[in-house]
Amino acid sequence: MTKALLLIGILIMPFGLRAQSPTDSGRRVAENAVGPVINEDRGYAYIITAESQPCFTNSKKSTSLPVQYSIFLGDGWSSDALRTLEPSLSNLFAAPQTLQDTELRGMDIASSAGQNPFHESPSGTGGGNISDLMVQQQIRDVIGNNSAPRITSDMIVVVYLDTGFHSRLAELEGGKHFVAYSNAFNTEGSRIRYIVVPLDITVKGAGAAARKAFLCTVFGS
């Protein structure tokens, strides 16, 4: 009898462990609209959904925002339809009056149109699925590009994917589980914080998604 119960327990154990897997945990977080998820490199990323609440609880501890560095990734940014979005997307806080007063209370918004550096990065692929590790490599490529404005560790990089890309974060999908996400990685002795904003689903909401993710990256959540 004891051996039979032990055998049943061994057979059931994998199913119990599967219920606690990082993927399922990430999916539950996505369904609950906000939170850290396990990335494909086994690190943590932080997703933003349309229902995520803004992160301003610690805003009074800071008087300024980091510089925003934008990368417009994909061949689609050469089109007039997307290029006209670049000035506003690369300067998310140039017009703080578009935000709720409580979001930026006590903060010094120094950015204005045209100040923040940005770089167009054609992919040459036409789009397709793009993982977080692929995004990290794209940022590394820009860092190594001597013709691009310099990225420093005190900046926050915002990567805008053109409409041909479909963002994937482990098994989560952009547009379905998140409208943006934030993450960080180390390269050449620097810690690079970055945000990914896919436009395949949320072209009109890209600015709002990026602002929410930017502030959550600065102040935590």
C-alpha positions in Angstrom: 0.0 0.0 0.0 2.8 2.4 0.9 4.7 1.6 -2.3 1.5 2.2 -4.3 1.0 5.7 -2.7 4.6 6.5 -3.3 4.3 5.6 -7.0 1.2 7.7 -7.3 2.9 10.6 -5.7 5.9 10.4 -8.1 3.5 10.3 -11.1 1.6 13.3 -9.8 4.6 15.4 -8.9 5.5 16.7 -12.4 2.0 18.0 -12.8 2.3 19.9 -9.5 5.6 21.4 -10.5 4.2 22.4 -13.9 1.5 24.4 -12.1 4.3 26.5 -10.5 6.4 26.9 -13.7 7.7 30.4 -14.6 5.7 30.4 -17.8 2.4 29.8 -16.0 3.5 32.4 -13.4 4.2 34.9 -16.1 0.9 34.2 -17.7 -1.0 34.7 -14.5 0.8 38.0 -14.0 -0.1 39.0 -17.5 -3.8 38.2 -16.9 -3.7 40.3 -13.8 -2.4 43.2 -15.8 0.9 44.0 -14.2 4.0 42.5 -12.7 7.4 40.8 -13.2 7.7 37.8 -15.5 10.5 35.3 -16.2 12.3 36.1 -19.4 13.9 33.6 -21.8 17.3 34.2 -20.2 15.8 33.3 -16.8 15.9 36.9 -15.6 13.0 39.2 -14.8 11.3 41.6 -17.0 8.4 43.9 -16.1 5.3 44.0 -18.3 2.9 46.9 -18.8 -0.7 46.3 -20.0 -3.5 48.7 -20.8 -4.9 48.1 -17.3 -1.6 48.7 -15.5 -1.7 51.5 -13.0 0.9 54.3 -13.4 3.9 54.1 -11.0 4.2 57.5 -9.3 4.3 56.5 -5.6 8.0 57.5 -5.3 8.0 60.5 -7.6 8.6 63.0 -4.8 12.0 61.4 -4.3 13.3 62.6 -7.6 13.4 66.0 -9.2 14.2 65.0 -12.8 13.8 62.2 -15.3 16.6 60.3 -17.0 17.4 61.2 -20.6 15.3 59.1 -23.1 17.2 57.5 -25.9 14.9 56.1 -28.6 15.7 53.4 -31.1 13.2 53.1 -34.0 13.7 49.5 -35.0 12.5 48.3 -38.4 12.3 49.3 -42.0 8.8 50.7 -41.6 10.2 53.9 -39.9 11.4 55.1 -43.3 7.7 55.5 -44.3 6.0 58.9 -43.9 3.2 57.3 -41.8 5.6 56.2 -39.0 8.3 58.9 -39.4 5.8 61.6 -38.4 5.5 59.9 -35.0 9.2 60.0 -34.2 9.4 63.6 -32.8 6.7 62.9 -30.2 7.7 59.4 -29.4 11.3 60.4 -28.8 10.3 63.1 -26.4 7.6 61.5 -24.3 7.6 64.3 -21.6 8.0 67.3 -23.9 4.4 68.2 -23.2 3.6 67.4 -19.6 0.3 69.1 -19.9 -0.9 66.0 -21.7 -0.4 64.0 -18.5 -2.3 64.2 -15.3 -0.9 66.8 -12.9 -0.5 64.2 -10.2 1.8 62.1 -12.4 4.6 64.6 -12.5 4.1 66.6 -9.4 7.4 67.8 -7.9 9.4 66.7 -10.9 11.6 68.8 -13.1 10.7 68.0 -16.7 13.7 69.3 -18.6 13.1 67.6 -21.9 11.7 69.4 -24.9 11.0 68.6 -28.5 14.2 67.7 -30.3 16.5 67.3 -27.3 16.4 63.6 -26.7 18.7 61.5 -28.9 17.3 58.9 -31.2 18.4 56.5 -33.9 16.7 54.7 -36.7 17.8 51.1 -37.0 16.6 49.4 -40.2 16.3 45.6 -39.7 16.5 44.5 -43.3 14.1 41.7 -42.5 10.7 43.2 -42.9 9.7 42.2 -39.4 8.4 38.9 -37.9 8.7 37.6 -34.3 11.3 39.4 -32.2 12.4 38.1 -28.8 13.8 40.1 -25.9 17.3 38.7 -26.5 17.1 39.8 -30.1 16.1 43.3 -28.9 19.1 43.3 -26.5 21.4 42.5 -29.4 19.9 45.3 -31.4 20.8 47.7 -28.6 24.3 46.3 -28.4 24.6 46.9 -32.2 23.6 50.5 -31.8 26.1 51.0 -28.9 28.8 49.7 -31.2 27.6 51.9 -34.1 30.0 54.9 -34.2 27.6 57.0 -36.3 24.8 56.7 -33.8 24.4 59.0 -30.8 26.1 57.5 -27.7 24.1 55.4 -25.2 25.1 55.8 -21.6 24.0 54.0 -18.4 22.2 57.0 -17.1 19.7 57.0 -20.0 16.6 54.8 -20.5 16.5 53.3 -24.0 13.0 53.1 -25.6 12.9 50.6 -28.4 9.9 51.2 -30.7 9.2 48.2 -33.0 7.7 49.0 -36.3 4.4 47.5 -37.4 6.1 44.5 -39.1 7.5 43.1 -35.8 5.6 40.9 -33.4 7.2 41.2 -29.9 7.6 38.1 -27.7 8.7 38.0 -24.1 9.4 34.3 -23.3 5.9 32.8 -24.1 4.0 36.2 -23.7 3.0 38.1 -26.8 2.9 41.8 -27.4 -0.6 43.2 -27.9 -2.1 40.1 -26.2 -0.3 40.0 -22.8 1.4 43.5 -22.8 1.5 46.8 -24.5 5.1 47.4 -23.4 7.7 45.9 -21.1 10.9 47.0 -19.4 14.1 45.1 -18.7 17.9 45.7 -18.2 21.1 44.0 -19.1 24.9 44.5 -18.6 27.2 45.3 -21.4 30.8 46.7 -21.5 30.6 47.3 -17.7 27.4 49.4 -18.0 23.8 48.6 -16.9 21.4 49.4 -19.7 17.8 49.9 -18.8 15.4 49.7 -21.7 11.7 49.6 -22.7 10.2 47.8 -25.7 7.0 49.2 -27.3 5.5 47.1 -30.1 3.4 49.1 -32.6 1.8 46.1 -34.3 -1.3 46.4 -32.1 -1.1 49.7 -30.4 0.1 52.4 -32.9 -2.2 55.0 -31.5 -1.4 54.1 -27.9 2.4 53.8 -28.3 3.1 57.1 -26.6 0.9 56.4 -23.6 2.3 52.8 -23.2 5.9 54.1 -23.4 5.2 56.9 -20.9 3.7 54.5 -18.4 6.6 52.0 -18.9 9.2 54.8 -18.6 7.9 56.0 -15.3 7.6 52.5 -13.9 11.2 51.9 -15.0 12.3 55.0 -13.1 10.4 54.6 -9.9 9.7 50.9 -9.7 6.4 49.3 -8.9 
